[in-house]
């Protein structure tokens, strides 16, 4: 292969698409949970347990990917979840930071109630697109989740 033909291959559309896919897979994302690889056997199950966990590691070690995968699995299991990125509030001062996090948590729970909690399992395009799986449990009754607290 000549130098010129090698340069053409590296500049090809297929190589550019591959570079983009690799670049996107490096960052944790909601879509990436379908391709999550457990770093060590049992880590995912332990992190999803009903206990407090501290997840730590070097930059790029997969902490955010693990959290995204946990979030997706719990959502498919119809377990209430509110994932809040605290980086958003790093400029807030006390007590505003606490109130901001609490408000964001409530917004996330409301979002969960309006989507994952009540969307039927038969809506496979929604589930597979965002979570890579379809729930086995039935959805919550939409009217009940949207009713005022006093009516429940």
N, C-alpha and C positions, 0 to 999 in steps of 0.2 A: 504494500500500500504506500503510495507516495505521500509526501508531507501535505500537499495540496488537498488530496482526497480525505486525509485524516481531519484536516481543518474543516472541510465541508460536513463531515459526519458530526463533529463536535458542535457545529453551528446549526445542525438540523433541528427541525421542529420537534422530533421525537426526543432528542436529548434535552431540549429546553423544557418540554413537558415533564420529563423525568426529574430534572433539577427542581422544578416547581413542586412536584409531589414529595420529593425528599425533604425539601425546605418546609413544607406544610406539616409533614409528619413529625418533625422535630419538636414543634410546639404543641402543648396540650390543647385539645379542642374537644368540643362536644361530638364532632363527627369521628374523631380518632378513637373513641372508645370501642368501636367495632374491631379495631386492630390491636387492642391492648394486649401486651404480653406480660404476664405476672413475673416480677423480678426474682422472686423466690417462692417456692410452693408454700401456700398457707398465708401469705401476706395479705392477699385480698380478703379472705374469709376473716382473718383476725381484725383487719381494719373495718370490716362491716359489722363486727360484733356490737352488741349493745353495751359497750364499755367505752370509756374515754381513751383516746389514743393520742399520742404525740407523733406526728409524722415529720421527720427531719432528714436532711441529706444535703449533699452538695448541689450547687446549681446544675440543672440539667439531669439530675439523677432520676426524675420521674415522679416527683411528689405531686405535681398538679395533674399529671396523667392518671395517677392512682386515685386522686380525689374525683376526677371526672368519671372514671370507671365506677367508683363506689356510688356516685350520684346517679349514674345511668341505671345501675343494677337495682338500687333501692327504688327508683322511679318505676321501673318495670314491675317491681314487686308491689307497687302501689303503697309504698311506705312514705309518709310525709317527709319532705326534705326541703331545706332552704339553704342553698349554697351561696355564701356571701364572700366576695373578694374584699378582704380588709385593706388591700393596697389602695383602694379607692378613698379610704378615710384617713390616710396617713397625715394629711395636713390639718385634720380636725383637732381641736383641743378638748380637754375634759370640761364639762360633761357632754358637750355636743357630740363627741365621738360615740358615746354609749347610745344616745338617742338616735343617731343616724344609723347605727348598726341594727338597733331594734326595729326601726321603721323599715329598713331594707329587708330584714328577716320576715316581717309580716307581709311585705310586698311579694317576696318569693313564695311564701306559703300560699298566698292568694293565687299567685300564678300557677302553682302546683294544683290547687283545687280546680281552677278553671280549665286546665289542660289534662295533665297526666292522671289525675284522680278520677276524672269523669269521662275521658275519651274511651269509647268501647274498644275492646281487644280486637274487634273485627275491622277496625280502622288501621289495617296493617301498614299502609304507606306511611302514616304518621309515626308509628312505633319503630319500624325498621329503619326509616330515614334518620331519626334522631337517636335511637337507642340500640339498634341492631338486633332487637328481640321483641317478642310480643308477650304481653302479660298473660299469666295463667289465671289470675284472679279477676273477677268482674269489677267493673268500674263502680264508683260511688254514685248514688242517685244525685243527678245534677241539681234538681230543685232543692234538695235538702242542703247541699253544700252552699247554695246561693241564698238560702233563707236567712233572715236576720236572726241573731243569737236568741232573742226572746221567743221566736217561733219554733225553735228546735226542741 
